[in-house]
Amino acid sequence: MDAHVQTRVSAYAIAVEDERLLLARLSDASPTFAPGLWHLPGGGIDPGEQPVEALARELLEETGLELAAAQLLDARTYAVRRGGVNWSVTALFYAVDLKPGTPAVVEIDGSTDAVVWTPLADLRDSVLSPAASDALRMLQARRQSAVHSPSPGAATSTFAS
């Protein structure tokens, strides 16, 4: 393994409401993914911090919204080069429910400069970070699975709506 690779473990929120996905636009301060891309709210887990605690902290900083519930869905890794640094990013993806509120970036000079609810039908890989593209595919797979599910009485979550 390359000794010059920086490792980062991050927790990301997949929040869906009324057929819209909550996304944050990456700023120039983004350490790993390119600025201008739309990304999932979330970010790096600090040493000793639990992943869900990091998720709640990052959600509040990047969206002004509070976490109500989170369920771990998947984990993925990404090899990224940004600012002359090679990164190995491990991303933990959580389906989340949020407390009511209006999204707004709270953190000054942070890694995001905008936050919006974006209709799922309008999302295109070309404007998404690799993690957000993967989240979109996770959503599509779960929706396909729900359509073909043999148990019509099964409970659904906000994530599956």
Secondary structure in CASP SS format (residue, H / E / C, confidence):
PFRMAT SS
TARGET T0000
AUTHOR 0000-0000-0000
METHOD secondary structure of the structure
MODEL  1
M C 1.00
D C 1.00
A C 1.00
H C 1.00
V E 1.00
Q E 1.00
T E 1.00
R E 1.00
V E 1.00
S E 1.00
A E 1.00
Y E 1.00
A E 1.00
I E 1.00
A C 1.00
V E 1.00
E E 1.00
D C 1.00
E C 1.00
R E 1.00
L E 1.00
L E 1.00
L E 1.00
A E 1.00
R E 1.00
L E 1.00
S C 1.00
D C 1.00
A C 1.00
S C 1.00
P C 1.00
T C 1.00
F C 1.00
A C 1.00
P C 1.00
G C 1.00
L C 1.00
W E 1.00
H E 1.00
L C 1.00
P C 1.00
G E 1.00
G E 1.00
G E 1.00
I C 1.00
D C 1.00
P C 1.00
G C 1.00
E C 1.00
Q C 1.00
P H 1.00
V H 1.00
E H 1.00
A H 1.00
L H 1.00
A H 1.00
R H 1.00
E H 1.00
L H 1.00
L H 1.00
E H 1.00
E H 1.00
T H 1.00
G C 1.00
L C 1.00
E C 1.00
L E 1.00
A E 1.00
A E 1.00
A E 1.00
Q E 1.00
L E 1.00
L E 1.00
D E 1.00
A E 1.00
R E 1.00
T E 1.00
Y E 1.00
A E 1.00
V E 1.00
R E 1.00
R E 1.00
G C 1.00
G C 1.00
V E 1.00
N E 1.00
W E 1.00
S E 1.00
V E 1.00
T E 1.00
A E 1.00
L E 1.00
F E 1.00
Y E 1.00
A E 1.00
V E 1.00
D E 1.00
L E 1.00
K C 1.00
P C 1.00
G C 1.00
T C 1.00
P C 1.00
A C 1.00
V C 1.00
V C 1.00
E C 1.00
I C 1.00
D C 1.00
G C 1.00
S C 1.00
T E 1.00
D E 1.00
A E 1.00
V E 1.00
V E 1.00
W E 1.00
T E 1.00
P E 1.00
L H 1.00
A H 1.00
D H 1.00
L C 1.00
R C 1.00
D H 1.00
S H 1.00
V H 1.00
L E 1.00
S C 1.00
P H 1.00
A H 1.00
A H 1.00
S H 1.00
D H 1.00
A H 1.00
L H 1.00
R H 1.00
M H 1.00
L H 1.00
Q H 1.00
A H 1.00
R H 1.00
R H 1.00
Q H 1.00
S H 1.00
A H 1.00
V H 1.00
H C 1.00
S C 1.00
P C 1.00
S C 1.00
P C 1.00
G C 1.00
A C 1.00
A C 1.00
T C 1.00
S C 1.00
T H 1.00
F H 1.00
A H 1.00
S C 1.00
END
